[in-house]
Amino acid sequence: MSLSAGRADPALLPGDPTRTVHFVLARRVDLLTGGSDTPSGGDVGDGDLAWSIVSDETDPDLRSAYAGAVRFAWGVLAVACVIALVVFGIAARELVGKDASDIVLALGVGAVFFCLAGYVNAYWRRVWFVSRARRHAEQDGVGSHTYAAAMRGILPRNSSLIWQAAIGILASLIALS
């Protein structure tokens, strides 16, 4: 599915938001927690999560729900990383000793902070850009470029993974010291 290829909606362009790591992660967590892979109201063909992105370009609340799903998914992954950190940290300490377990723990801390940075990014987008989109819809109308930019801003992009990785690496280095 390529949303941007078949649509000229300036609130979605440039790029297909369903081709991001954030969407894939949110979709997997949504399916694991009982979500549906069949859209409830349209022909997007990629489930309710994709439908919430494109069903109504004039409603920032649908995009806000998508950003909330992304935030929830990063939070679930962060909790999973904490559990893995404890399990693998204890196992490494028992099997190979303290020095190796310190490295495992530092890598686990980096993974947790990577996920938490994704959580914060989705939360910030949900709070900041949704309010901007509402304000621009009232002031400039839903056809304005400022409204479209705010609506695009709600959707997390893959470029945020660079900052997430930097935060994860920094957390690992701090944990090693």
N, C-alpha and C positions, 0 to 999 in steps of 0.2 A: 504494500500500500504506500502510495506517495501522496500525501495530502497537498503539498505545495505545488506539485506538478499539475494537478487538475483544478486547482483553485487559484484565484487571483486576489484572495483576501489579504489586504495589507496587514491585518492583525496576526497573520500566521507567517508571512514571508519575512525574511528569507529562511529557507530550511524547513524540513519536516520534523516537528517536535517528537513524533513517534520513533524517530531514528536516533534518539539519545539514550545514553546509559541510564539516565534518570527515569525515562519512560519504561524501559525494559525492567528495571529493578522494581518500580512501582507496580507494574503489571504482574510480575511474578508474585510479589507479596499479596497483591489483591486476589490473585487466583488461589494462593495458599490459605487466605483467610476467608474464603467462601465467595469471592467475587465471581462474576460471570464473564465468559469469553465471548458471549453473544451480545451485541449492542441492544439496548432496550428501546432505542428510539431512532434508528436511522440506518443508513447504508455504509457506514464507515468500515464495518467489517472487522474491527479489532477490539471489540469489547467496550464496556461502559467508560473505561478510562480514556480511550481515544475519542469516544463520542463527547466526553465532557470538554475536550479541547476545541472541537470544531462545530458542535451542534448549534451554537448561537454566539456569533461574534460580538453581539451587543450586550452580553451578560458577563461581567467580570467575576461573578460569583461561581460560575461553572469552572472558569480557569482557576479560581481560588480553591475549589474542591480538588482539582487536579494537583495543584501545588501542595495541598494538604496530604494527598495520597503519596506524593513523592517524599514529603517530610516524614510521614509515618513509615515509609519503606526504609529510609535511611536510619530512622530510629530503631526499627526491628533489626536491621543489619548491625548496628552498633551494639545492641544487646547480645546478638549472636557472637560478635567478636569478643565481647567481655567474657562470655561463657567459654569460648574457645581459648581465650587467653588464660583463664584459670586452669582449664583441663590440660592444655598443652604445657603450660608453665610448670604445673605439678609433675606431669609425666616427664618432662625434660629434666627436672631437678632430681627425680628418683632414678632415671635411667642413665644420664650422662653427667650430672653434677651441676654445681652452682653457676659456673661460668657460662655453660651452654644455655642454662635456663634463663640467665640474665639477657642473653641475646634474643631468645624466644619471647620473653616478656617485653623487651623493647620493641620488637616487631609487632607484637600484639597491641601495645599501647599506640603505636603508629597507625595500625589498622582502625582502632577505635576512634582516634582523633580524625582520621580520614572520613569515617562515616559521620561523626558528629559535625564536621565541617559541611558535609552535604546536607545534613539536617538543618543547620543554621542558614545555609544558602537558600534552601526551599522556604524556610520560615520567613526570612527577610524578603524574598520575592513576593510571598503571599501578603505580607503586611504592607510593604512599601508600594509595590506596583498596583495592587488592587485598589488601594485608596487613590492613587494617581489616576487610574483608569476611570473610576467613578467621577472624580473631579473633572477630568477632561471630557467625559460624556456629558456632564451638565453644562460646562462652559462652552466647549467647542463643538459638541455633537459627536455621535459615534462614527461619523465618516471622516473625522479629522486625522491628520498624520500623528498628532501628539497622542490621541487616543489609541491609535494602532500601535505606536511605540510602547505605550504603557501596557497594552494587552500582550505584546510580544515579550515584554520584560517579565511577565508573570511566569512564563515557561522557562524552566532551567535548561541551560545549554551545556553541551559537553565541555566547553571551555572552562567551566567551573571546576572540572576535575584537576586542572593544573594547580589551582589554589588548594584544593583538597589534598593533593599529593604533597605539596610544599608543607602544609600543616602537619600531615602525617609523618613526613621525614623529619621535620623539626621536633615533633613529639618523641620520635624514636631516638633521635640524637640526645635530647634532654634526658630521656629515661636511661640511656647508656652511661651518661656521665655521673 
